[in-house]
Structure formats: C-alpha cells, structure tokens
Amino acid sequence: MIKKFLFAAVCICSLSFVSQAQQALKFGTVNSQEIFMLMPEKATAEQTLQDINKKYEDEFVKIQEEFTKKYKEYMALGETIRARRMQEVQDSQSRIESFREMASQDIQKQQEALFAPIQQKLMDAIKSVGAEGKFTYIFDLAYPIVIY
C-alpha cells in the first residue's frame, strides 16, 4: 500500500514538473522576409536606390557616347593618325570599365547603408515582441535561424 502511495506521489510530482517545464518553454515563428517586404521604409529605400542607379546610368550613357564618338573618329582617320589616337580610344574604354565597377560598388554600399537600419528595426521589433510575450525561442521561417 505504501509502495502504491509513493508511486502515485512520484507520478503526480513528475507530471507537475513536466507541466511547469512545458509552460516555461514558449516557441514562436516569424517570417522576417515577408515583414521586411511590407515595411514602408523598404519602399523609400528602394526609391532612393533607383534614383542613385538612374544617375549612374545617365553618366554611363554620356561616357558611352563619348567613347562611340572617339571610336568613330578613330575609324575615319588614316592609318598613321590612327596609331596616335589609339591611346585615346583605349583610355576611354578603360574609363568606362572603371566607372562601371565603381558605380556597382557604390550602389552596393548604398543599398547596405539604406537597408541596415530597416533590418535592425525589424529585429528590434521581433525581440520586443519576444520579450513581451515571454517566448523562449522565435524561429525565422525565411531563414533557418533562431532570432530570439
């Protein structure tokens, strides 16, 4: 009889402990990519990037036209003069390549600078909800990581 009583007491205590442990663990999920896409700041940042990109494209068109003009002039020249002008054409071509590379790097830096605060705001909001809701873990459905 005492064995049955002790067994019942142990079972009740075990169930109580498991119940408390389950209450202590609280899981949540979020799709940060979907939320990020809906943030109004993202649209503003994208518009700013489009404006920057447009400026670079306009400048690239000018440089390309300059190169085309020099190349046409070069092709219209006689053989002896062409040799002297060859360096001008090559310089224009290297300017185009250099400009394209510099523009690409600058646009990438601008994108990172514009989107970093937005992503930080999203992460802060998720962490705030996690703390307020007393979540143990919050998993991101867009990426296989634990956010909180």
MDTraj code that builds the backbone (N, CA, C; nanometers):
import mdtraj as md
import numpy as np

residues = "MET ILE LYS LYS PHE LEU PHE ALA ALA VAL CYS ILE CYS SER LEU SER PHE VAL SER GLN ALA GLN GLN ALA LEU LYS PHE GLY THR VAL ASN SER GLN GLU ILE PHE MET LEU MET PRO GLU LYS ALA THR ALA GLU GLN THR LEU GLN ASP ILE ASN LYS LYS TYR GLU ASP GLU PHE VAL LYS ILE GLN GLU GLU PHE THR LYS LYS TYR LYS GLU TYR MET ALA LEU GLY GLU THR ILE ARG ALA ARG ARG MET GLN GLU VAL GLN ASP SER GLN SER ARG ILE GLU SER PHE ARG GLU MET ALA SER GLN ASP ILE GLN LYS GLN GLN GLU ALA LEU PHE ALA PRO ILE GLN GLN LYS LEU MET ASP ALA ILE LYS SER VAL GLY ALA GLU GLY LYS PHE THR TYR ILE PHE ASP LEU ALA TYR PRO ILE VAL ILE TYR".split()
xyz = np.array([
    [0.0809, -0.1178, 0.0000],
    [0.0000, 0.0000, 0.0000],
    [0.0865, 0.1259, 0.0000],
    [0.1902, 0.1224, 0.0815],
    [0.2797, 0.2375, 0.0879],
    [0.3513, 0.2536, -0.0456],
    [0.3850, 0.1410, -0.1102],
    [0.4511, 0.1472, -0.2395],
    [0.3600, 0.2142, -0.3417],
    [0.2316, 0.1786, -0.3392],
    [0.1370, 0.2393, -0.4329],
    [0.1233, 0.3895, -0.4056],
    [0.1196, 0.4271, -0.2794],
    [0.1067, 0.5673, -0.2427],
    [0.2295, 0.6467, -0.2886],
    [0.3501, 0.5917, -0.2651],
    [0.4729, 0.6577, -0.3073],
    [0.4795, 0.6680, -0.4601],
    [0.4372, 0.5630, -0.5282],
    [0.4367, 0.5633, -0.6744],
    [0.3422, 0.6721, -0.7277],
    [0.2235, 0.6831, -0.6686],
    [0.1262, 0.7851, -0.7099],
    [0.1806, 0.9251, -0.6828],
    [0.2460, 0.9435, -0.5682],
    [0.3014, 1.0740, -0.5337],
    [0.4124, 1.1130, -0.6311],
    [0.4982, 1.0172, -0.6658],
    [0.6058, 1.0427, -0.7615],
    [0.5478, 1.0772, -0.8984],
    [0.4449, 1.0065, -0.9411],
    [0.3819, 1.0330, -1.0705],
    [0.3202, 1.1726, -1.0731],
    [0.2528, 1.2108, -0.9667],
    [0.1899, 1.3430, -0.9601],
    [0.2965, 1.4521, -0.9626],
    [0.4037, 1.4321, -0.8886],
    [0.5129, 1.5311, -0.8878],
    [0.5786, 1.5404, -1.0251],
    [0.5980, 1.4278, -1.0884],
    [0.6597, 1.4255, -1.2218],
    [0.5726, 1.5000, -1.3218],
    [0.4415, 1.4734, -1.3175],
    [0.3501, 1.5411, -1.4087],
    [0.3487, 1.6916, -1.3829],
    [0.3548, 1.7286, -1.2576],
    [0.3566, 1.8704, -1.2226],
    [0.4840, 1.9362, -1.2749],
    [0.5979, 1.8683, -1.2618],
    [0.7259, 1.9211, -1.3095],
    [0.7256, 1.9330, -1.4618],
    [0.6761, 1.8326, -1.5313],
    [0.6695, 1.8354, -1.6773],
    [0.5775, 1.9471, -1.7228],
    [0.4669, 1.9639, -1.6546],
    [0.3732, 2.0702, -1.6894],
    [0.4380, 2.2066, -1.6734],
    [0.5121, 2.2271, -1.5644],
    [0.5794, 2.3545, -1.5424],
    [0.6897, 2.3764, -1.6461],
    [0.7604, 2.2718, -1.6825],
    [0.8668, 2.2830, -1.7813],
    [0.8085, 2.3194, -1.9176],
    [0.6925, 2.2617, -1.9511],
    [0.6303, 2.2938, -2.0787],
    [0.5816, 2.4377, -2.0805],
    [0.5344, 2.4858, -1.9677],
    [0.4895, 2.6237, -1.9615],
    [0.6079, 2.7192, -1.9729],
    [0.7214, 2.6795, -1.9283],
    [0.8394, 2.7656, -1.9310],
    [0.8934, 2.7807, -2.0732],
    [0.8778, 2.6792, -2.1563],
    [0.9255, 2.6861, -2.2945],
    [0.8134, 2.7363, -2.3834],
    [0.8392, 2.8459, -2.4516],
    [0.7387, 2.9022, -2.5404],
    [0.8075, 2.9329, -2.6735],
    [0.7559, 2.8762, -2.7801],
    [0.8161, 2.8898, -2.9118],
    [0.7287, 2.9779, -3.0003],
    [0.7919, 3.0481, -3.0912],
    [0.7197, 3.1306, -3.1870],
    [0.7897, 3.1271, -3.3209],
    [0.7162, 3.1647, -3.4232],
    [0.7746, 3.1717, -3.5575],
    [0.7402, 3.3068, -3.6191],
    [0.8256, 3.3488, -3.7082],
    [0.8049, 3.4745, -3.7795],
    [0.8671, 3.4586, -3.9177],
    [0.8084, 3.5247, -4.0155],
    [0.8669, 3.5285, -4.1489],
    [0.9215, 3.6695, -4.1696],
    [1.0460, 3.6901, -4.1323],
    [1.1047, 3.8243, -4.1355],
    [1.1125, 3.8801, -4.2768],
    [1.1319, 3.7942, -4.3740],
    [1.1418, 3.8402, -4.5123],
    [1.0079, 3.8985, -4.5583],
    [0.9001, 3.8338, -4.5226],
    [0.7677, 3.8819, -4.5611],
    [0.7376, 4.0159, -4.4928],
    [0.7710, 4.0271, -4.3663],
    [0.7500, 4.1525, -4.2937],
    [0.8367, 4.2629, -4.3539],
    [0.9613, 4.2302, -4.3835],
    [1.0536, 4.3275, -4.4418],
    [0.9993, 4.3823, -4.5734],
    [0.9411, 4.2946, -4.6542],
    [0.8868, 4.3364, -4.7833],
    [0.7688, 4.4323, -4.7662],
    [0.6974, 4.4248, -4.6552],
    [0.5799, 4.5083, -4.6327],
    [0.6106, 4.6391, -4.5598],
    [0.7331, 4.6553, -4.5140],
    [0.7684, 4.7758, -4.4384],
    [0.7739, 4.8976, -4.5313],
    [0.7117, 5.0090, -4.4915],
    [0.7131, 5.1284, -4.5770],
    [0.8535, 5.1856, -4.5970],
    [0.9408, 5.1664, -4.5005],
    [1.0780, 5.2159, -4.5132],
    [1.1513, 5.1480, -4.6284],
    [1.1144, 5.0236, -4.6561],
    [1.1788, 4.9499, -4.7645],
    [1.1487, 5.0157, -4.8984],
    [1.0237, 5.0577, -4.9178],
    [0.9865, 5.1229, -5.0427],
    [1.0628, 5.2538, -5.0608],
    [1.0793, 5.3275, -4.9539],
    [1.1542, 5.4533, -4.9593],
    [1.3009, 5.4264, -4.9942],
    [1.3588, 5.3267, -4.9315],
    [1.4986, 5.2922, -4.9588],
    [1.5156, 5.2459, -5.1032],
    [1.4214, 5.1677, -5.1528],
    [1.4295, 5.1215, -5.2913],
    [1.4200, 5.2388, -5.3886],
    [1.3341, 5.3346, -5.3589],
    [1.3223, 5.4521, -5.4447],
    [1.4529, 5.5313, -5.4458],
    [1.5144, 5.5448, -5.3305],
    [1.6430, 5.6144, -5.3220],
    [1.7478, 5.5413, -5.4049],
    [1.7499, 5.4080, -5.3958],
    [1.8448, 5.3294, -5.4763],
    [1.8174, 5.3452, -5.6252],
    [1.6903, 5.3496, -5.6633],
    [1.6569, 5.3685, -5.8049],
    [1.7047, 5.5042, -5.8543],
    [1.6916, 5.6065, -5.7706],
    [1.7395, 5.7398, -5.8079],
    [1.8908, 5.7405, -5.8266],
    [1.9616, 5.6768, -5.7343],
    [2.1076, 5.6675, -5.7448],
    [2.1465, 5.5911, -5.8707],
    [2.0772, 5.4802, -5.8941],
    [2.1051, 5.3981, -6.0114],
    [2.0810, 5.4775, -6.1398],
    [1.9747, 5.5570, -6.1431],
    [1.9426, 5.6379, -6.2608],
    [2.0542, 5.7385, -6.2885],
    [2.1072, 5.8011, -6.1837],
    [2.2170, 5.8966, -6.2018],
    [2.3392, 5.8280, -6.2622],
    [2.3697, 5.7092, -6.2128],
    [2.4840, 5.6354, -6.2678],
    [2.4579, 5.5931, -6.4120],
    [2.3361, 5.5527, -6.4410],
    [2.3041, 5.5142, -6.5790],
    [2.3176, 5.6331, -6.6731],
    [2.2695, 5.7506, -6.6310],
    [2.2825, 5.8701, -6.7138],
    [2.4284, 5.9035, -6.7404],
    [2.5098, 5.8951, -6.6364],
    [2.6523, 5.9231, -6.6523],
    [2.7177, 5.8178, -6.7421],
    [2.6752, 5.6941, -6.7274],
    [2.7308, 5.5871, -6.8110],
    [2.6970, 5.6105, -6.9578],
    [2.5753, 5.6549, -6.9854],
    [2.5353, 5.6830, -7.1241],
    [2.6242, 5.7929, -7.1825],
    [2.6540, 5.8968, -7.1042],
    [2.7410, 6.0040, -7.1511],
    [2.8801, 5.9515, -7.1844],
    [2.9325, 5.8699, -7.0942],
    [3.0657, 5.8138, -7.1176],
    [3.0646, 5.7225, -7.2395],
    [2.9596, 5.6441, -7.2547],
    [2.9477, 5.5527, -7.3693],
    [2.9393, 5.6324, -7.4999],
    [2.8632, 5.7415, -7.5002],
    [2.8520, 5.8249, -7.6202],
    [2.9868, 5.8871, -7.6553],
    [3.0596, 5.9304, -7.5540],
    [3.1925, 5.9873, -7.5764],
    [3.2846, 5.8830, -7.6388],
    [3.2766, 5.7632, -7.5882],
    [3.3594, 5.6551, -7.6432],
    [3.3214, 5.6265, -7.7881],
    [3.1918, 5.6195, -7.8153],
    [3.1453, 5.5899, -7.9518],
    [3.1920, 5.6987, -8.0478],
    [3.1828, 5.8238, -8.0051],
    [3.2271, 5.9359, -8.0882],
    [3.3760, 5.9244, -8.1185],
    [3.4560, 5.8995, -8.0151],
    [3.6010, 5.8872, -8.0353],
    [3.6341, 5.7673, -8.1241],
    [3.5598, 5.6602, -8.1069],
    [3.5866, 5.5412, -8.1876],
    [3.5539, 5.5674, -8.3342],
    [3.4425, 5.6364, -8.3609],
    [3.4064, 5.6687, -8.4995],
    [3.5110, 5.7606, -8.5617],
    [3.5560, 5.8602, -8.4856],
    [3.6609, 5.9487, -8.5342],
    [3.7885, 5.8696, -8.5616],
    [3.8170, 5.7791, -8.4755],
    [3.9359, 5.6951, -8.4896],
    [3.9292, 5.6119, -8.6174],
    [3.8121, 5.5532, -8.6417],
    [3.7979, 5.4681, -8.7603],
    [3.8020, 5.5502, -8.8896],
    [3.7646, 5.6777, -8.8838],
    [3.7644, 5.7622, -9.0023],
    [3.9039, 5.8139, -9.0366],
    [3.9960, 5.8021, -8.9477],
    [4.1308, 5.8536, -8.9696],
    [4.2139, 5.7592, -9.0558],
    [4.3186, 5.8156, -9.1087],
    [4.4132, 5.7347, -9.1857],
    [4.4958, 5.6473, -9.0926],
    [4.5675, 5.5577, -9.1509],
    [4.6442, 5.4580, -9.0766],
    [4.7489, 5.5215, -8.9846],
    [4.8185, 5.6210, -9.0294],
    [4.9248, 5.6806, -8.9473],
    [4.8683, 5.7593, -8.8287],
    [4.7578, 5.8257, -8.8503],
    [4.6984, 5.9037, -8.7417],
    [4.6297, 5.8094, -8.6421],
    [4.5793, 5.7002, -8.6938],
    [4.5125, 5.6024, -8.6049],
    [4.6061, 5.5537, -8.4958],
    [4.7270, 5.5317, -8.5292],
    [4.8238, 5.4811, -8.4303],
    [4.8374, 5.5790, -8.3136],
    [4.8359, 5.7086, -8.3438],
    [4.8480, 5.8076, -8.2368],
    [4.7195, 5.8169, -8.1544],
    [4.6065, 5.8002, -8.2145],
    [4.4780, 5.8152, -8.1449],
    [4.4329, 5.6874, -8.0728],
    [4.5007, 5.5802, -8.0996],
    [4.4661, 5.4511, -8.0374],
    [4.4649, 5.4634, -7.8853],
    [4.5583, 5.5375, -7.8290],
    [4.5666, 5.5525, -7.6834],
    [4.4433, 5.6236, -7.6292],
    [4.3905, 5.7233, -7.6998],
    [4.2696, 5.7938, -7.6555],
    [4.1502, 5.6986, -7.6470],
    [4.1361, 5.6155, -7.7471],
    [4.0252, 5.5194, -7.7501],
    [4.0401, 5.4187, -7.6360],
    [4.1603, 5.3710, -7.6143],
    [4.1833, 5.2761, -7.5057],
    [4.1593, 5.3404, -7.3692],
    [4.1970, 5.4658, -7.3539],
    [4.1718, 5.5379, -7.2289],
    [4.0219, 5.5516, -7.2031],
    [3.9483, 5.5833, -7.3093],
    [3.8019, 5.5945, -7.2943],
    [3.7410, 5.4608, -7.2547],
    [3.7871, 5.3559, -7.3143],
    [3.7348, 5.2235, -7.2818],
    [3.7684, 5.1856, -7.1373],
    [3.8878, 5.2161, -7.0927],
    [3.9233, 5.1838, -6.9539],
    [3.8448, 5.2718, -6.8567],
    [3.8140, 5.3964, -6.8944],
    [3.7289, 5.4818, -6.8115],
    [3.5899, 5.4208, -6.7963],
    [3.5371, 5.3660, -6.9027],
    [3.4045, 5.3020, -6.8980],
    [3.4064, 5.1841, -6.8019],
    [3.5062, 5.0999, -6.8140],
    [3.5158, 4.9829, -6.7268],
    [3.5339, 5.0238, -6.5807],
    [3.6193, 5.1234, -6.5592],
    [3.6431, 5.1716, -6.4235],
    [3.5161, 5.2330, -6.3643],
    [3.4454, 5.3109, -6.4441],
    [3.3218, 5.3726, -6.3973],
    [3.2174, 5.2669, -6.3629],
    [3.2042, 5.1679, -6.4464],
    [3.1061, 5.0614, -6.4234],
    [3.1344, 4.9889, -6.2921],
    [3.2608, 4.9586, -6.2668],
    [3.2993, 4.8893, -6.1439],
    [3.2760, 4.9773, -6.0211],
    [3.3160, 5.1048, -6.0303],
    [3.2989, 5.1975, -5.9194],
    [3.1504, 5.2186, -5.8892],
    [3.0700, 5.2338, -5.9928],
    [2.9258, 5.2543, -5.9744],
    [2.8621, 5.1332, -5.9084],
    [2.8997, 5.0156, -5.9513],
    [2.8445, 4.8929, -5.8937],
    [2.8784, 4.8819, -5.7456],
    [3.0016, 4.9106, -5.7101],
    [3.0435, 4.9049, -5.5694],
    [2.9705, 5.0093, -5.4861],
    [2.9558, 5.1302, -5.5409],
    [2.8885, 5.2363, -5.4667],
    [2.7405, 5.2036, -5.4462],
    [2.6759, 5.1511, -5.5467],
    [2.5345, 5.1140, -5.5332],
    [2.5178, 5.0060, -5.4276],
    [2.6079, 4.9101, -5.4258],
    [2.6014, 4.8043, -5.3248],
    [2.6203, 4.8618, -5.1844],
    [2.7142, 4.9532, -5.1674],
    [2.7354, 5.0165, -5.0367],
    [2.6133, 5.0977, -4.9948],
    [2.5562, 5.1704, -5.0910],
    [2.4364, 5.2498, -5.0623],
    [2.3210, 5.1597, -5.0204],
    [2.3067, 5.0461, -5.0879],
    [2.1999, 4.9522, -5.0548],
    [2.2174, 4.8999, -4.9122],
    [2.3381, 4.8621, -4.8780],
    [2.3641, 4.8131, -4.7427],
    [2.3357, 4.9216, -4.6385],
    [2.3775, 5.0448, -4.6687],
    [2.3567, 5.1550, -4.5746],
    [2.2082, 5.1884, -4.5587],
    [2.1325, 5.1770, -4.6663],
    [1.9893, 5.2093, -4.6604],
    [1.9073, 5.1002, -4.5917],
    [1.9433, 4.9747, -4.6170],
    [1.8623, 4.8651, -4.5644],
    [1.9017, 4.8221, -4.4235],
    [2.0230, 4.8502, -4.3802],
    [2.0680, 4.8076, -4.2470],
    [1.9792, 4.8617, -4.1349],
    [1.9447, 4.9910, -4.1342],
    [1.8576, 5.0399, -4.0257],
    [1.7172, 4.9786, -4.0300],
    [1.6698, 4.9490, -4.1486],
    [1.5365, 4.8880, -4.1614],
    [1.5390, 4.7467, -4.1045],
    [1.6434, 4.6716, -4.1382],
    [1.6561, 4.5362, -4.0855],
    [1.6738, 4.5387, -3.9341],
    [1.7476, 4.6360, -3.8845],
    [1.7671, 4.6473, -3.7397],
    [1.6352, 4.6794, -3.6711],
    [1.5559, 4.7657, -3.7311],
    [1.4246, 4.8000, -3.6753],
    [1.3359, 4.6756, -3.6687],
    [1.3403, 4.5932, -3.7722],
    [1.2626, 4.4691, -3.7750],
    [1.3086, 4.3742, -3.6650],
    [1.4409, 4.3570, -3.6503],
    [1.4932, 4.2678, -3.5477],
    [1.4582, 4.3180, -3.4075],
    [1.4667, 4.4484, -3.3888],
    [1.4307, 4.5057, -3.2584],
    [1.2836, 4.4811, -3.2266],
    [1.1973, 4.4936, -3.3272],
    [1.0540, 4.4697, -3.3071],
    [1.0278, 4.3233, -3.2721],
    [1.0959, 4.2333, -3.3399],
    [1.0780, 4.0903, -3.3119],
    [1.1258, 4.0593, -3.1704],
    [1.2402, 4.1147, -3.1332],
    [1.2920, 4.0916, -2.9979],
    [1.1994, 4.1510, -2.8925],
    [1.1423, 4.2649, -2.9216],
    [1.0496, 4.3286, -2.8284],
    [0.9248, 4.2424, -2.8082],
    [0.8706, 4.1911, -2.9173],
    [0.7541, 4.1025, -2.9078],
    [0.7917, 3.9744, -2.8341],
    [0.9113, 3.9233, -2.8612],
    [0.9577, 3.8029, -2.7924],
    [0.9687, 3.8226, -2.6429],
    [1.0212, 3.9369, -2.6036],
    [1.0352, 3.9650, -2.4605],
    [0.8986, 3.9886, -2.3967],
    [0.8140, 4.0623, -2.4651],
    [0.6809, 4.0923, -2.4118],
    [0.5960, 3.9656, -2.4008],
    [0.6068, 3.8783, -2.4994],
    [0.5297, 3.7538, -2.4988],
    [0.5976, 3.6419, -2.4222],
    [0.7149, 3.6690, -2.3667],
    [0.7923, 3.5718, -2.2895],
    [0.8198, 3.4438, -2.3691],
    [0.8607, 3.4631, -2.4959],
    [0.8964, 3.3490, -2.5793],
    [1.0361, 3.3023, -2.5427],
    [1.0543, 3.1710, -2.5452],
    [1.1871, 3.1153, -2.5228],
    [1.2683, 3.1248, -2.6513],
    [1.2063, 3.0862, -2.7625],
    [1.2708, 3.0903, -2.8937],
    [1.1719, 3.1444, -2.9954],
    [1.2239, 3.2231, -3.0888],
    [1.1457, 3.2636, -3.2057],
    [1.2272, 3.2230, -3.3272],
    [1.1665, 3.1413, -3.4100],
    [1.2333, 3.0904, -3.5301],
    [1.1895, 3.1719, -3.6506],
    [1.2831, 3.1983, -3.7393],
    [1.2523, 3.2711, -3.8623],
    [1.2226, 3.1685, -3.9717],
    [1.1068, 3.1800, -4.0325],
    [1.0678, 3.0870, -4.1377],
    [1.1407, 3.1158, -4.2690],
    [1.1840, 3.2397, -4.2877],
    [1.2529, 3.2763, -4.4114],
    [1.3963, 3.2230, -4.4138],
    [1.4578, 3.2155, -4.2976],
    [1.5955, 3.1688, -4.2857],
    [1.6010, 3.0668, -4.1709],
    [1.6833, 2.9656, -4.1845],
    [1.6879, 2.8643, -4.0778],
    [1.7708, 2.9093, -3.9574],
    [1.7211, 3.0137, -3.8902],
    [1.7931, 3.0648, -3.7738],
    [1.6955, 3.0945, -3.6608],
    [1.7514, 3.1021, -3.5418],
    [1.6749, 3.1443, -3.4244],
    [1.7005, 3.2934, -3.4096],
    [1.5945, 3.3718, -3.4078],
    [1.6093, 3.5167, -3.3961],
    [1.6145, 3.5597, -3.2520],
    [1.5327, 3.4954, -3.1692],
    [1.5214, 3.5378, -3.0289],
    [1.5264, 3.4167, -2.9421],
])
top = md.Topology()
chain = top.add_chain()
for i, resn in enumerate(residues, 1):
    res = top.add_residue(resn, chain, resSeq=i)
    for name in ("N", "CA", "C"):
        top.add_atom(name, md.element.get_by_symbol(name[0]), res)
traj = md.Trajectory(xyz[None], top)
